Amino acid sequence: MTPIAFKAFAVANEIDLNKIAIHCGIPKKYTWEQPLILKGPLLAPILRREVDESQQVLVFSFGSVVFVDHKHPDEITRFLEYLIAFEPDIDLQQRDRYSDDYSLHVGESEHFELTDEYVIVSEYEPFHPELVATVIAKSVALEKIEEQLGKIHDKLEHMIDRLEKGRLRIGNKELARTTANIVRHEYNTLSYIMILDKPDITWTISSAGDFYDRMLEFFELNDRYKIMKSKTEVLYHLMEGFSTISHSIRGLFVEWIVVILIVIEVVLSLLQIFGWLP
């Protein structure tokens, strides 16, 4: 059997699958954990060409798109251009920034084998393409969020540098924006990518569950999730510390203003007592 090729992209923070489903005439309400799978007569009009039986596109609500057995770059471009109608923030020029290539080989070995570039199974099962696509879709989405987390770390490092130089003056708006970025990062990780959630088929077919778990472990999705979770908690602690210091500085400033006003009032009173002021 010819190897099945996968190409995954993380192109957005969120994709509304139901808008696409309505446009394609699919009478189904999609939830966050279900990918939208387009193939055959549903996919051909979008790509403006006939598609093979093995070709399909899986769109995930957390912003990833996986192309299965699409060997022509123009097919990928056409589909992403189609998606822009629903998600205008998609940047085609940056589409390869968070991407991954993978392949599924069948019957090349009697033993299950996982590598960075392909997975080998002894026999083909209908659930294989969807599960492979799901894992690499989550992997590229995590890569995108990991970079966003790095940017937040860089910003906090700049704040720490200012603190070391004794020049920490952070406004409420800046604190709120940075905290919102951290909350958004955690929300994207937990709610959109759903690392800890498994596809429904893994609960009904034991071999599918085993296959998915082994791929999940090889791509270290759980470990990467735990690392980001711990880093996020550190960020919250840092922001709490910055907020406390900033409020303390403001409180001290207000106290000095009050003291200065009291001193001025006392001085004015003394000047009046001694007749130096009318």
N, C-alpha and C positions, 0 to 999 in steps of 0.2 A: 504494500500500500504506500502511495506517495505521501511523504511527510506533510502534515497540515501546518501552514505558517500562520503566525499571529503577530499583529502589529498593534501595540497599545499606545494611546496618547492620553495625557491629562491636559485637557484644553480649557476647563472652567472649574469654578468652585461648586457649581450646581447646575444641573440640567433638568428641566421640567419634562419628564417623560410623557406625561399625559397630553401635553400640547402636541407633541410629535405623533402620539398614538391617534389622536383625533384627526390630525391632518392625513394620516395614512389609512384612516377608516378602520382602526382596530377598536372593537367595542369592549374595551377592558380598562378597568381602573388600576393603575400601577401604584404600588407602594414603594417606599424607599429601598427595600431589600431586593426588589425584583428588577433585573435588567430588561430593557426593551430589545428584543431580538428581531432584526429585519433580514429577510432573505427572500429568494424567489421573486414572485410577482410584486411583493411589497418593496423590494430593494431595487429592482430593475428600473422603474421610472425615475428614481432619485439619481442613479448612476448614468441613466440615459444609454443603457446597453444591456444586452442579455447577460445573465449571471449564471455561473455554474451551480450545481446542486450543493456543493460543499461551501460556497461563498456565503458569508453572512456578516452582519455588523451588530455588535452588542453595545448598547448605550446605557451607561450607568448614571444614576441620579447624582452621584458624588463627583461628576464632571469628567469621567474617563470614557473613552471610546476605543473599542477593540475591533480590528478588522481581521477576519478569518479568511485566509487563502486569497487575499487581494494582492496580486503581483504588480499591478499597474499603478504608479503614483497618482495618475490623474483621477483614478477612482476614489482614492482617499481625499484628494483635493475637492472633488465634486461633492462628496458627502459632507465634508466639513463646511463647505460653502452653504450647503443645504441647512446645516445646523445653525449657522449664523442668523438665519431668519427667526429662530427661536431664542438663541442666546447671542445677542449682538456683541458681547464682550470677548468672544473668541477671537484670538489673534492668529491668523494663519501663518504669519511670518515667524511666530514663536512656537509653532506646533511641535517641532522636534525637540524642544527644550526639555520636556519631561516625556520620554518615550522609551519603549523597550520592544525588542524583537525576540520571539520565541517560536518553538516548533514542537509538534507532537509526532513522534515516530511510532509506528505500529508494526509489530512482528519482527523487528530487527534483532531482538534478543528475547530469550525466555524469561529474563529477569527484569524487574522494574528498575529503571535507572533515571536519576535526576542529575542534571547539570545546569550551569548558568545559561546555556543556550537552548537546551531541548530536554524533553522527557521521553523515555521509551517505555511502552507498555506492550505486553505480549499479545493482547487481543483488544480490538476497538470496542468501546462502549459509547452509546449515544450521549452520555453525560460528559464525556471527556472534553469536548471543545468548550462547553459552557464553564466548566470548572477551571480549566486552564485560563480562559479569558478573565474569569472573575479574580483569580489570584494575581495575574499580571496587571489588571486594571487597578486593583488595590495597591499594588506595589508602586506604580507610577504616580498614583494620587498621593501616596505617602511621601514619595520623593519631592513632590511639589510642596507639601506642607512642611517637610523637614527644612527646605530652603527658606520658607517663610518664617519658621521658628528661628533660624539662624539670623535673619534680619532683626527680629525682636531682640535677640541676645546682643547683637551689635549695638543697638540703640541703648539698651540698659548698660552696656559696658561704657558707652560714652557718658551716661549719667554718673556711673561710678567714678570715672575720671574727674568729672566736675566736683563730685563729693570729696575726693582726695585733695583737690586744690582749694577746698573750702568755698566753692562758688556754686553750691547747689541751690538754685532758685527755679523750682518747677511749678508752673501754673496748674490750676485745676483742670484746664482743658487738655494740657499735655498728659497729665496723669490719667485722665479719663480716656484719651485716645489710645495710650499704650495699654491700659487695662482692657479696653475693648478689643484690641488686636489679640491679646492673650486669650480672651474669652472666645473670640471668633476662631482662633486656632484650635482650641480644645473642642469647640462645637463641631467644627469640620471633621476632626478626627473621630469623635465619638458618634455623631449623628449621621454624617454623610458617608464616610468610608465603612463604618460598622465592622471594624476588624474582628470583633468578637462574635459577630453574627455569621451563621453558616447558611448556605443556600438550602432551600427546602428539600431538594433531592437527597442531600447527605443524611437526612433524618429517616428517609424511607428505604434507601439502598445502602447497605453496609459497605459494599465495595466503593461506592461513590464517596462515602464519608471517610474511608481510609485513604483514598486517593487525594481528596481535598486536604486532609490533615497533613499528609506527607509533603504536599506542595507548599502548604502554609508554613510548615516548619523549615523547609529548605529556603524559602524566600525570607525567613526570619520576620514575618509580619508581626507576630505576637511580641517578639523581643523588641522590634523597632517601636511598636506601640507603647510598650512599657517604658522604654527610654524616653520617648516624647512625653509620656504622662509624668514621669519623674521630673523632667526638665520644666514642664509646665508648672508643677507645684513649686519648684525653686523660683520661677518667675513671679508667681503670686506672692511668695515670701519677700522677694526683693521689692516688689511694688508696694507691699504693705510697709516695709521699712522706709522706702522713699516717701511714701505718704505721711508717715509719722514724723520723719525729719522735716519735711516741708511744712507741715502744720505747726510743728514746734517753732520753726524759724519765724513763721508768720505770727504765732502767738507771742514770741519774744519781742518782735518788732512792735506789735500793738502795745505790749507792756511798757516798752521804752517810750513810746509816744505819750502814753498816759502819764508816765513819770515826768517827762519833759513839760507837759502841759501843767502838771501840778506845780513844778518848780517855777514856771513862768508866772503862774497865778500867785504863788507866795511872794515872788520878787515884786510883782506889781502892787501887791497889798502893802509890803514894807515901804515901797517908794511913796505910796499914798500916805502911810502913817507918818513918815518923816517929812512930809510936805514937798517931796521932790516931784510929785505929780499932782495935778489939780484934781 
